[in-house]
């Protein structure tokens, strides 16, 4: 059922607003200070007071006069947030129109109080989701586009409550009507949910451009907002008009407590004005004279203070007795053996094992840096190659370690495993053993590293008549025994 309310005139015809459509599509009012926004809100609230429940978020206390004529209950936000939520819940239950006055609070308190009250309206039980107009004056205070001087928590609470009102309030019967001085200061996700617009006088280019975009006007038509008289607005929306039209807001039955300033005649200077202003206060003369304040000691220049600053000398700590080198070496060997004994050590990179090694050194109270990463890699390669016992030919093994010292750190361990097998005449290591020596689980990657060693001349790979691999170490004059035979390329078997 359509319900029209009269906002004023558009030309010679009444400017009507479909209240039923407004409940489903919401309204945004924009205009600079003095353009007549509050007067427009008051006209809208007065005309619809007998048709729908109303709630007004009033930061300046201007709408408290609605209570005298239309029965709105004025709620002073002087309690805690929980009490405001309970009041909002009762408002929805009893369908009472209210004005939430926030004039006695600072900006941070206003945001918290508005968030609590709107949250109470929003969280009402489903049985009490009756239609309600929720008008928010100076909406840029409660849904700012950027952080200001208020706390982040208050801004987050208030912005969340305003977003709920405009984005999700329709299903709960809440129709948001927000008024702002500047669109650029209002959060975009809040302004974007309105489908009806009343744009008043504005002067800044950015605000005129946004207003023109919302109304679907061309940029050259945006400058018309500068010429709008006070109390005139350009209207567009399903509840107002399908095309932009200019309306002149009609008179109201109530007035604001803070009206616009008017000129008042100055009083006649019949008395001695100077004596009235500069006369001494008798109560102040009876008080004892204040004590003179001591002169502050001149503070030296900050740069001079910084130049003369000397850090306090730290207390000398008693030096710890140095650990015996032989004992230290024994402990490091034990720690390295424990690292390699871990079940997952074979598949870990040297860098990962080095972190485990340093932690175990701290546990064993090894003072200072145990060893650097390069030394750890060399010792790790030797330890992996010597796993299972000491090499019988010690002199040849020492020469193998000298050759490994000239190779990259990540290839030294792979070379030593091959060299030990060659020194002992053992079969060529399998792909799995070579992968563990390189610190990987990929046999293919280990074979690629063998090819790299062969390119450097450190090893030579050949196959016997059965296709079994044999690796020779030219610098040592030794070679491994045949390994596991492998099929020829292409999967063809060799003929006997």
C-alpha positions as CSV (number, residue, x, y, z in Angstrom):
1,X,0.0,0.0,0.0
2,X,1.4,3.3,-1.1
3,X,1.8,6.1,1.6
4,X,3.0,9.5,0.4
5,X,4.3,12.3,2.6
6,X,4.7,15.9,1.6
7,X,8.3,17.3,1.6
8,X,7.5,20.6,0.0
9,X,7.1,21.8,-3.6
10,X,8.7,21.0,-6.9
11,X,7.7,23.8,-9.1
12,X,4.0,24.3,-8.5
13,X,3.4,20.6,-7.6
14,X,3.8,19.0,-4.2
15,X,7.0,17.0,-3.7
16,X,5.9,13.6,-2.5
17,X,8.0,10.8,-1.0
18,X,6.6,7.2,-1.0
19,X,7.2,6.1,2.6
20,X,6.5,2.4,1.8
21,X,9.2,2.5,-0.9
22,X,11.6,4.4,1.4
23,X,11.4,1.6,4.0
24,X,12.9,-0.8,1.4
25,X,15.4,1.5,-0.4
26,X,16.9,3.9,2.2
27,X,17.9,7.6,1.8
28,X,21.1,9.7,1.7
29,X,21.0,13.5,2.3
30,X,24.0,15.6,1.5
31,X,24.7,19.3,1.8
32,X,27.2,21.8,3.3
33,X,26.6,23.3,6.7
34,X,23.7,25.8,6.4
35,X,22.2,24.1,3.3
36,X,19.1,22.9,5.2
37,X,19.8,19.2,5.9
38,X,18.5,19.2,9.4
39,X,15.4,21.2,8.3
40,X,14.8,18.5,5.7
41,X,15.2,15.7,8.2
42,X,12.8,17.5,10.6
43,X,10.2,17.9,7.8
44,X,10.5,14.3,6.8
45,X,10.2,13.1,10.4
46,X,7.3,15.3,11.2
47,X,5.3,14.3,8.1
48,X,5.9,10.5,8.7
49,X,5.6,10.5,12.6
50,X,2.0,9.3,12.5
51,X,2.7,6.5,10.0
52,X,5.9,4.7,11.2
53,X,8.1,4.3,14.2
54,X,11.2,6.5,14.3
55,X,14.6,6.6,15.9
56,X,16.9,9.6,15.6
57,X,20.7,9.6,16.3
58,X,21.2,13.2,17.2
59,X,24.8,14.3,17.9
60,X,23.9,18.0,18.7
61,X,20.5,17.6,20.5
62,X,18.6,19.5,17.8
63,X,15.7,17.0,17.5
64,X,14.7,16.8,21.1
65,X,11.9,19.3,20.4
66,X,10.0,16.5,18.5
67,X,9.0,15.1,21.9
68,X,6.8,18.1,22.7
69,X,4.5,17.7,19.7
70,X,4.9,14.1,18.4
71,X,5.7,12.2,21.6
72,X,9.2,11.1,20.9
73,X,11.1,9.9,24.0
74,X,14.4,11.7,24.4
75,X,17.2,9.3,25.6
76,X,20.2,11.0,27.1
77,X,23.3,8.9,26.4
78,X,24.7,9.2,29.9
79,X,24.7,5.5,30.8
80,X,26.9,2.6,29.8
81,X,26.8,0.8,26.5
82,X,24.9,-2.2,27.9
83,X,22.1,0.0,29.2
84,X,21.8,1.7,25.7
85,X,21.4,-1.8,24.1
86,X,18.7,-2.7,26.6
87,X,16.9,0.6,25.9
88,X,17.1,0.0,22.1
89,X,15.7,-3.5,22.6
90,X,12.7,-2.2,24.5
91,X,12.1,0.5,21.9
92,X,11.6,-2.2,19.3
93,X,9.3,-4.2,21.6
94,X,7.0,-1.3,22.5
95,X,7.3,0.5,19.1
96,X,8.1,3.9,20.6
97,X,9.8,6.7,18.7
98,X,12.9,8.0,20.3
99,X,15.6,10.6,20.0
100,X,19.1,9.5,21.2
101,X,20.8,12.8,22.3
102,X,24.6,12.6,22.2
103,X,25.4,16.3,22.8
104,X,27.0,15.8,26.2
105,X,29.6,13.3,24.9
106,X,32.9,13.7,23.2
107,X,33.5,12.3,19.7
108,X,34.8,8.9,21.0
109,X,31.8,8.6,23.4
110,X,29.3,9.5,20.7
111,X,30.6,6.8,18.4
112,X,30.5,4.1,21.1
113,X,27.0,5.2,22.3
114,X,25.6,5.2,18.7
115,X,27.2,1.8,18.0
116,X,25.6,0.3,21.1
117,X,22.1,1.8,20.4
118,X,22.2,0.8,16.7
119,X,23.4,-2.7,17.8
120,X,20.4,-3.0,20.1
121,X,18.0,-2.1,17.4
122,X,19.7,-4.5,15.0
123,X,19.8,-7.5,17.4
124,X,16.2,-7.4,18.4
125,X,14.2,-10.6,18.3
126,X,12.5,-11.5,15.0
127,X,9.1,-11.1,16.5
128,X,9.8,-7.4,16.9
129,X,11.1,-6.5,13.5
130,X,8.5,-3.8,12.9
131,X,9.2,-1.1,10.3
132,X,11.3,1.8,11.7
133,X,12.9,4.9,10.2
134,X,16.4,5.3,11.7
135,X,17.7,8.9,10.9
136,X,21.4,9.6,11.6
137,X,22.4,13.3,11.4
138,X,26.0,14.1,10.7
139,X,26.6,10.6,9.6
140,X,30.2,11.3,8.7
141,X,31.0,11.3,12.4
142,X,29.8,7.7,12.8
143,X,30.9,6.3,9.5
144,X,34.1,8.2,8.7
145,X,36.0,7.4,5.5
146,X,39.4,7.7,7.2
147,X,40.7,7.3,10.7
148,X,40.6,10.5,12.8
149,X,41.4,11.5,16.4
150,X,39.1,8.9,17.9
151,X,40.3,5.4,19.0
152,X,40.5,2.6,16.5
153,X,38.1,0.5,18.6
154,X,35.4,3.2,18.7
155,X,35.7,3.8,15.0
156,X,35.5,0.1,14.3
157,X,32.3,-0.4,16.4
158,X,30.6,2.7,15.0
159,X,31.4,1.9,11.4
160,X,30.3,-1.7,11.8
161,X,26.9,-0.6,13.3
162,X,26.3,1.9,10.4
163,X,27.2,-0.7,7.9
164,X,24.8,-3.2,9.4
165,X,22.1,-0.5,9.4
166,X,22.5,0.4,5.7
167,X,23.5,-3.1,4.3
168,X,21.5,-5.6,6.4
169,X,18.9,-3.5,8.2
170,X,16.1,-3.8,5.6
171,X,15.3,-7.4,6.5
172,X,15.0,-6.4,10.1
173,X,12.6,-3.5,9.3
174,X,15.2,-0.8,9.7
175,X,15.3,1.9,7.0
176,X,18.4,4.1,7.3
177,X,18.2,7.8,6.6
178,X,21.7,9.3,6.8
179,X,22.6,13.0,6.4
180,X,26.2,14.2,5.9
181,X,27.9,17.5,5.2
182,X,30.5,15.9,2.8
183,X,30.3,12.7,0.8
184,X,34.1,12.5,0.7
185,X,34.2,12.1,4.5
186,X,31.5,9.3,4.5
187,X,32.5,5.7,4.2
188,X,31.8,4.5,0.6
189,X,30.3,1.2,1.7
190,X,27.7,3.0,3.8
191,X,26.8,5.6,1.2
192,X,26.6,3.1,-1.6
193,X,23.6,1.2,0.0
194,X,21.2,4.2,-0.4
195,X,18.9,4.2,-3.4
196,X,17.3,7.6,-2.8
197,X,19.2,10.9,-2.8
198,X,18.6,14.4,-1.8
199,X,21.6,16.6,-2.7
200,X,21.8,20.1,-1.4
201,X,24.2,23.0,-1.8
202,X,27.8,22.1,-1.9
203,X,31.0,23.8,-3.2
204,X,33.9,21.4,-3.2
205,X,34.7,19.8,-6.5
206,X,35.1,16.3,-5.1
207,X,31.7,16.4,-3.4
208,X,30.0,17.9,-6.5
209,X,31.5,15.1,-8.6
210,X,30.4,12.3,-6.3
211,X,26.9,13.9,-6.0
212,X,26.7,14.1,-9.8
213,X,27.8,10.4,-10.2
214,X,25.1,9.3,-7.7
215,X,22.4,11.2,-9.5
216,X,23.6,10.1,-13.0
217,X,24.3,13.7,-14.0
218,X,27.1,14.8,-16.3
219,X,30.2,16.5,-14.8
220,X,29.3,19.8,-16.4
221,X,25.9,19.7,-14.6
222,X,27.7,19.1,-11.2
223,X,28.3,22.9,-10.8
224,X,24.6,23.5,-10.4
225,X,24.9,22.3,-6.8
226,X,26.7,25.6,-6.0
227,X,23.7,27.6,-7.1
228,X,21.1,25.8,-5.0
229,X,19.3,28.1,-2.5
230,X,19.1,27.2,1.1
231,X,16.4,24.5,1.7
232,X,16.5,23.4,-2.0
233,X,17.6,19.8,-2.9
234,X,17.9,17.8,-6.0
235,X,15.9,14.5,-5.5
236,X,16.3,11.2,-7.2
237,X,15.3,7.6,-6.3
238,X,12.4,5.1,-6.5
239,X,10.8,6.7,-3.5
240,X,11.1,10.3,-4.9
241,X,11.4,10.5,-8.6
242,X,12.7,8.5,-11.6
243,X,14.5,11.6,-12.9
244,X,16.3,14.3,-11.0
245,X,14.1,17.1,-9.8
246,X,14.6,20.1,-7.5
247,X,12.4,20.4,-4.5
248,X,11.9,23.2,-2.0
249,X,11.5,21.9,1.5
250,X,8.3,23.1,3.3
251,X,8.0,24.6,6.8
252,X,8.1,22.5,10.0
253,X,6.0,22.5,13.1
254,X,8.9,22.3,15.5
255,X,12.1,24.2,15.7
256,X,15.7,23.3,16.6
257,X,17.1,24.5,19.9
258,X,20.2,25.6,18.0
259,X,18.9,27.8,15.1
260,X,21.0,29.7,12.7
261,X,22.4,33.0,14.0
262,X,20.5,36.2,13.3
263,X,21.6,39.8,13.6
264,X,20.7,41.4,17.0
265,X,21.0,45.2,17.6
266,X,23.9,46.1,19.9
267,X,23.1,47.7,23.3
268,X,23.5,51.5,23.8
269,X,26.8,52.3,25.5
270,X,25.1,54.2,28.4
271,X,27.3,52.9,31.1
272,X,31.0,52.8,31.7
273,X,31.7,49.6,29.7
274,X,35.4,49.7,30.5
275,X,34.7,49.6,34.3
276,X,32.2,46.8,33.8
277,X,34.7,44.6,32.0
278,X,37.8,45.4,34.1
279,X,36.2,45.5,37.5
280,X,37.9,43.3,40.1
281,X,36.0,40.3,41.5
282,X,35.4,40.8,45.3
283,X,35.6,37.1,45.9
284,X,39.0,37.0,44.1
285,X,40.4,39.9,46.3
286,X,39.7,37.9,49.5
287,X,42.0,35.1,48.4
288,X,45.7,35.2,49.3
289,X,48.0,36.2,46.5
290,X,49.4,33.3,44.5
291,X,52.9,32.3,45.2
292,X,55.4,33.4,42.6
293,X,56.5,30.6,40.4
294,X,60.2,29.7,40.5
295,X,62.0,30.5,37.3
296,X,62.7,27.3,35.3
297,X,66.3,26.2,35.1
298,X,67.4,26.7,31.5
299,X,67.6,23.4,29.7
300,X,70.8,22.8,27.8
301,X,70.6,22.3,24.1
302,X,69.5,18.8,23.1
303,X,72.4,18.4,20.7
304,X,74.8,19.3,23.5
305,X,73.2,16.7,25.7
306,X,73.5,14.0,23.0
307,X,77.2,15.0,22.4
308,X,78.1,14.8,26.0
309,X,76.2,11.5,26.7
310,X,78.3,8.6,27.7
311,X,76.7,5.2,28.1
312,X,77.2,3.6,31.5
313,X,80.0,1.1,31.8
314,X,78.6,-2.4,32.1
315,X,79.6,-4.4,35.0
316,X,82.3,-6.9,34.2
317,X,81.1,-10.4,34.1
318,X,83.4,-13.1,35.5
319,X,85.1,-14.9,32.7
320,X,84.2,-18.5,32.3
321,X,86.9,-21.1,32.3
322,X,87.7,-22.2,28.8
323,X,86.7,-25.7,27.8
324,X,89.5,-28.2,27.1
325,X,90.0,-28.5,23.3
326,X,90.0,-32.3,23.4
327,X,86.9,-32.4,25.5
328,X,85.2,-29.8,23.2
329,X,86.0,-31.8,20.1
330,X,84.7,-35.0,21.7
331,X,81.4,-33.3,22.6
332,X,81.0,-31.9,19.0
333,X,81.7,-35.3,17.5
334,X,79.0,-36.9,19.8
335,X,76.5,-34.1,18.9
336,X,77.2,-34.6,15.2
337,X,76.7,-38.3,15.5
338,X,73.4,-37.8,17.4
339,X,72.2,-35.5,14.6
340,X,73.0,-38.1,11.9
341,X,71.3,-40.8,14.0
342,X,68.0,-39.1,13.7
343,X,65.5,-41.1,11.5
344,X,64.8,-38.1,9.2
345,X,68.4,-36.9,8.9
346,X,69.0,-38.6,5.6
347,X,66.3,-36.6,3.8
348,X,67.2,-33.2,5.4
349,X,69.4,-30.5,3.9
350,X,72.7,-29.5,5.6
351,X,71.1,-26.1,6.6
352,X,68.3,-27.9,8.4
353,X,70.7,-30.2,10.1
354,X,72.9,-27.3,11.1
355,X,70.0,-25.7,13.0
356,X,69.5,-28.9,14.9
357,X,73.2,-29.1,15.6
358,X,73.4,-25.6,17.1
359,X,70.4,-26.3,19.4
360,X,71.9,-29.5,20.6
361,X,75.2,-27.6,21.3
362,X,73.3,-25.1,23.5
363,X,71.7,-28.0,25.4
364,X,75.2,-29.5,26.0
365,X,76.4,-26.1,27.2
366,X,79.0,-25.7,24.5
367,X,80.1,-22.1,24.9
368,X,80.7,-19.8,21.9
369,X,80.0,-20.7,18.3
370,X,80.5,-24.4,17.9
371,X,81.4,-24.2,14.2
372,X,80.4,-22.3,11.1
373,X,78.1,-23.7,8.4
374,X,80.9,-24.3,5.9
375,X,82.9,-26.3,8.4
376,X,79.7,-28.2,9.5
377,X,79.0,-29.1,5.9
378,X,82.6,-30.6,5.4
379,X,82.4,-32.5,8.7
380,X,78.9,-33.7,7.8
381,X,80.1,-35.0,4.5
382,X,83.0,-36.9,6.1
383,X,80.7,-38.3,8.8
384,X,78.1,-39.5,6.2
385,X,80.9,-41.1,4.2
386,X,82.5,-42.8,7.3
387,X,79.1,-44.2,8.5
388,X,79.6,-47.9,9.3
389,X,83.3,-47.7,10.4
390,X,86.7,-46.2,9.6
391,X,88.2,-46.6,6.1
392,X,91.0,-49.2,6.1
393,X,93.4,-47.2,3.9
394,X,94.0,-44.1,5.9
395,X,96.4,-42.3,3.6
396,X,94.2,-42.7,0.5
397,X,91.2,-41.6,2.6
398,X,93.1,-38.4,3.6
399,X,93.8,-37.7,0.0
400,X,90.2,-38.2,-0.8
401,X,89.3,-35.6,1.8
402,X,91.8,-33.2,0.3
403,X,90.1,-33.6,-3.2
404,X,86.7,-33.1,-1.6
405,X,87.9,-29.8,0.0
406,X,88.3,-28.4,-3.5
407,X,84.7,-29.2,-4.5
408,X,81.5,-27.2,-3.7
409,X,80.2,-27.9,-0.2
410,X,77.0,-29.7,-1.4
411,X,79.0,-32.1,-3.6
412,X,81.8,-33.0,-1.1
413,X,79.6,-35.6,0.7
414,X,78.5,-37.2,-2.6
415,X,82.2,-37.5,-3.7
416,X,83.4,-39.0,-0.4
417,X,80.7,-41.7,-0.5
418,X,81.8,-42.7,-4.0
419,X,85.6,-42.4,-3.0
420,X,85.1,-44.7,0.1
421,X,83.4,-47.3,-2.0
422,X,86.2,-47.1,-4.6
423,X,89.0,-47.3,-1.9
424,X,87.4,-50.4,-0.3
425,X,86.5,-51.9,-3.7
426,X,82.9,-52.1,-2.7
427,X,80.1,-52.2,-5.3
428,X,79.0,-48.9,-6.8
429,X,76.6,-47.1,-4.4
430,X,72.9,-47.3,-5.3
431,X,70.8,-44.3,-6.2
432,X,69.2,-44.3,-2.7
433,X,72.6,-44.2,-1.0
434,X,73.8,-41.4,-3.3
435,X,70.6,-39.4,-2.7
436,X,71.1,-39.7,1.1
437,X,74.7,-38.5,0.7
438,X,73.5,-35.5,-1.2
439,X,70.7,-34.7,1.3
440,X,67.8,-35.4,-0.9
441,X,65.2,-38.1,-1.5
442,X,65.4,-37.9,-5.3
443,X,67.7,-40.5,-7.0
444,X,67.5,-38.6,-10.3
445,X,68.9,-35.5,-8.7
446,X,71.8,-37.5,-7.2
447,X,72.6,-38.9,-10.7
448,X,72.6,-35.4,-12.1
449,X,75.1,-34.4,-9.5
450,X,77.3,-37.4,-10.4
451,X,77.3,-36.1,-14.0
452,X,78.4,-32.7,-12.7
453,X,81.3,-34.4,-10.8
454,X,82.3,-36.2,-14.0
455,X,82.3,-32.9,-15.9
456,X,84.8,-31.6,-13.4
457,X,87.0,-34.6,-13.8
458,X,86.6,-35.8,-10.2
459,X,85.1,-39.2,-11.3
460,X,84.7,-41.3,-14.4
461,X,81.6,-43.5,-14.9
462,X,81.5,-46.6,-17.1
463,X,79.5,-49.8,-17.4
464,X,80.6,-53.4,-17.8
465,X,79.2,-55.8,-20.3
466,X,76.2,-56.5,-18.1
467,X,75.3,-52.8,-17.8
468,X,76.4,-52.6,-14.2
469,X,77.8,-49.1,-13.3
470,X,81.4,-48.7,-12.2
471,X,82.8,-45.3,-10.9
472,X,86.6,-44.6,-11.0
473,X,88.3,-41.9,-9.0
474,X,91.4,-40.8,-11.2
475,X,93.1,-38.7,-8.4
476,X,93.1,-41.7,-6.1
477,X,93.7,-44.5,-8.7
478,X,90.8,-46.6,-7.5
479,X,87.4,-47.6,-8.7
480,X,84.3,-49.2,-7.3
481,X,83.1,-52.7,-8.0
482,X,80.2,-53.3,-10.4
483,X,76.8,-52.1,-9.0
484,X,73.3,-53.3,-9.8
485,X,72.9,-53.9,-13.5
486,X,70.5,-51.5,-15.3
487,X,68.6,-52.0,-18.6
488,X,69.9,-50.3,-21.6
489,X,68.2,-47.1,-22.9
490,X,64.8,-47.8,-24.5
491,X,64.2,-50.9,-22.4
492,X,66.0,-53.4,-24.8
493,X,67.9,-56.3,-23.2
494,X,71.5,-56.9,-24.2
495,X,72.2,-60.2,-26.0
496,X,74.5,-62.7,-24.2
